[in-house]
Amino acid sequence: MKPWTWLLFVGCFATFLYLCRPGASSPPVPLTEQATTPRLLGAGSCAAAACHNGNFAHGQARSEYTFWITRDPHARAYEVLFNERSKSIQKNLQRTISAHEEQRCLSCHVAPAYVETKPPEQAPQFKTDGVSCESCHGPASQWINEHHLDAWQTRKPAEKQRLGMNDTRSLAGRAQVCATCHVGMPGIEVDHDLIAAGHPRLHFELAAFHAHLPRHWPDAKDRAGVADFEERLWAVGQLATTHAALELLADRAGNKSKPWPEFAEFDCGACHHDLKSSREQPRPGFAKRKAGSLSWGPQAFASISLRQLLPDHKPLHDALSALRGKMDTGDLSREPIARDATQAARLLRPTLDSLLPAGPHGNKIALDLLESPRAARDEETQRLLAIAALTTSNRPAALQKSLGMLRISAYDPSAVQRVLLELRKP
């Protein structure tokens, strides 16, 4: 028998055994018979050549694991916890436990569902996978044996979610999965203590991150028949990011066991800036804020972008204006802020399931953002990223050139402000 014939025989036999494994051809288990809590199995459960490790070209079905493990930086998220910066952060925090064993680190550098004290029974080394398949798609114990079957495609999204699978197909679902770690949620957050110890501050804008992510899925399917894909992605990202930030703010203000005010909620430059002559004009973004008060940080941009995306949603804008008024004027009483943030999040939640097309309005929104008064640098950064997403089909040459010099991994707020100043020139 020739070598290639032998290899073909072995491959076919292995595939046969895989398809005949227990549960592979059995009918889906009714929801009422499912275990109450889906369990993590580890990326190894997806790594068979007949599953997602086919080693095919980028974006082809059954090559998802191959592309993720070789190209996606998420695969090395756990390794980061061993480097010198992570050791320095833990030392500055005066923690006796190492970063690679610290639950607050593992929640994002491994998976939100991973609990260090209760590691997966079938995958004791799960955390070494980093941010892997189940970190985004959800614990697989209840759906791994049927998600490749035709019957699975007939399941409603709500049923799949009850079985542990997250919605990553819709842009709204994808945005919410990303926001869990890149923005934060109650119990999973990067607070001021962590930032002061040396952890990078979370700067997130979905369209920009999505564009830089090595995609292990067929990107063409996302864009098929959707000429304004980037605009839609930006719009949905604004909704999901703001919703996550509001829920986190409500928890920070409402939970009396947490420090307050939480300085991670504010513009870093409000405190961390060079001292200059008092004769200088007020800093951009100061507006009518009370002297000595702090500027609400990255989410200050929300009240601008959401007013354009949801122009008729007056109750939401009123709630956001009331919240921003308290945050920017120094009226930082816990209960009113927690109440306003909760109310704004509740009003925003129903819009997350709407795919908002920017379409022909994208350039108008971009122009409005560009003509808005100069603001604090967090707000300016969000504004630049918004303009970039909204002008993909008709981008000014100056912006195209400037964007090539800006990288998320080497964020420079001064460069952002220089770009916007250049674009604002008549």
C-alpha positions, 0 to 999 in steps of 0.5 A: 500500500502506498504511503498516501493511500495509507494516510487516506485510510487512517484519516477516513477511519478516524473521521468514522470513529469521531462521527460514531462517538457517543452522542454524535448521532443522537437526537438533541436532548430536550431543554428540560433534561439538560444540566442546569449549569453548562461546563467548560471543556477546553479548546482541545475539544474543538481541535480535531482535524474533522472539527475546527483544526482542518488547517485550511485557508483563512476564513474557511469552515473547519479551520477556526482553531487553526487560525486562532491558535496561530494568529490571534493574540487572544490565544496568548492572553494567559501567557501575559500573566507570567511576564514582568509587567504582570508581576510588577502589577501584582507587586504594586497591588501588594498581592501575595498571589501570582497574576496567573492564579488571581481570579480577577485576572483569569476572568478576562485573560481566560474566560468570564465563566472560569473559576480558579477554585472550581477548574473544569473537571475534563480540562484541568489545564483549561486556563493555559488555552488563554482566551479560547473558543469557549471564552467567547462562544460559551461553555460547550458541555451541553451543545458540543455534541449537536452544534454540527448537526442540521437540527442545531440550526433550527434551534432558536437563539434563546434555546442555544443561550440556555444551553450555554452558547453565546450569540456571536453571529449577530453584531449585537451579540458579538458586541456584547461578548467583546464588551464583557472584558473590553469594557467590563461588567460587575465582578469583571473590571479594570478599576483605578487601583489596577490602572495605577498599579500598571495595567493598561486602561481599557480603550475600546471601540468595536469597529476599530478592534474588529478591523484589527482582529485576525478573523477566524470566521468567513468575514465575507458572510458578514459583509455580503449585501451590507454596503454599510457594514462598518457603519452598522458595526460602529453603531451597534458597538456604541449601543453595547459599549455604552450599555455595559459601561452604564451597568458597570457604573451603576454597580460601582456607585451602588455597591457600598463595599467598593471605593467611590468615586471610582476614578477609572470612570473619569478622564485620566487627563483631568488629573494626570497632566502637566501643570501650566500657567494659570493664565492659559485658557481652560482646557478643551472639554472643560465646557461649563464644568465646575472648577475642580470637578472631573470629566466623565471619561470614555463614556462622555462620548455616548451622549453625543453618539447616541443622540445622533443614532437614536434622535427620537429617544428623548427619555434615554437622552434625558437620563444620560444628560442627568447622569452626565450632569452629576458626573461632570459637576462633582455631585457624586452621591452614590444613590442618585448616580446608581439610580440614573445609570440603572435607568439609562441602561434599562432604556438602552437595553431594548435597542441592542437587538436592533441593527442600526444602519448608518448608511447614507447618514454615516457621512453626515454623522461623521461631519457633525462629530468633526464640527463639534467643539474640541473635547477632552482627549478620551472623547476626542479619541472616540470621535476620531475612531467614529469618523474612521468607521463612518467614512470607509466609503468616502474618507478624506485623504488627510484622515486616511493618511493620519489613520495609517500612523495611529495604532491601538497598540501604541495609543497616543492621545496627542496624535489623535488631537493633532489629526482632528485639528488638521481635519478641522482646518477649513 
